[in-house]
């Protein structure tokens, strides 16, 4: 989601900075365009970092009876796939 948002911000900023030739007295549209383009680049970089750090985890549980004591035993094992950095 952040990749798409970053691309949209960058495109809107580029349109405001380079394609719109409207002069408004109370706001500089070129500056707003450059700010949106910078925010878009930051969002894309953040999205790539978050996607590369995404982890998957597997949780499995087993239950049974201990043959020696007769008590019920539950065991949970969890593992995660960490990317090599």
C-alpha positions in Angstrom: 0.0 0.0 0.0 2.8 2.4 0.8 4.4 1.8 -2.6 1.2 2.8 -4.4 0.7 5.8 -2.2 4.3 6.9 -2.8 3.9 6.6 -6.6 0.6 8.6 -6.5 2.1 11.3 -4.4 5.1 11.6 -6.7 2.9 11.8 -9.8 0.6 14.4 -8.3 3.6 16.4 -7.2 5.2 16.2 -10.7 1.9 17.4 -12.3 1.8 20.3 -9.9 5.4 21.2 -10.4 5.8 20.8 -14.1 2.4 20.8 -15.8 0.3 23.3 -14.1 0.9 26.9 -15.1 -1.6 28.6 -12.7 -0.5 31.4 -10.5 -2.2 31.5 -7.1 -1.4 34.4 -4.8 -1.7 32.5 -1.5 0.3 29.3 -2.4 3.2 28.4 -4.6 2.1 25.3 -6.5 5.6 24.5 -7.7 6.8 24.2 -4.1 3.8 22.1 -3.2 4.6 19.8 -6.1 8.3 19.4 -5.1 7.2 18.7 -1.5 4.7 16.0 -2.7 7.4 14.5 -5.0 9.8 14.3 -2.0 7.1 12.7 0.2 6.4 10.2 -2.6 10.1 9.2 -2.8 10.2 8.8 1.0 7.0 6.6 0.9 8.4 4.4 -1.9 11.7 3.9 0.0 9.8 3.2 3.3 7.6 0.7 1.4 10.5 -1.2 0.0 12.1 -1.4 3.5 8.9 -2.6 5.0 8.4 -5.3 2.3 11.9 -6.6 2.7 11.6 -6.8 6.5 8.3 -8.7 6.4 8.4 -11.9 8.3 6.4 -15.1 8.0 5.9 -17.2 11.1 4.6 -20.7 11.5 3.1 -21.9 14.8 2.3 -25.5 15.4 1.0 -27.1 18.5 0.9 -30.7 19.7 -0.9 -32.1 22.7 -0.7 -35.5 24.2 -0.3 -37.4 27.4 3.0 -38.0 29.1 3.3 -41.8 29.5 5.3 -41.6 32.7 3.2 -39.2 34.8 -0.1 -39.4 32.9 -0.3 -35.6 32.7 -1.6 -33.8 29.6 1.3 -32.0 27.8 0.9 -29.2 25.3 3.8 -28.1 23.2 4.0 -25.1 20.9 6.7 -24.5 18.4 7.1 -21.2 16.5 9.5 -20.4 13.8 10.0 -17.4 11.6 11.8 -16.8 8.3 14.1 -13.9 8.8 15.8 -12.4 5.7 19.5 -12.4 5.7 20.8 -8.9 6.1 
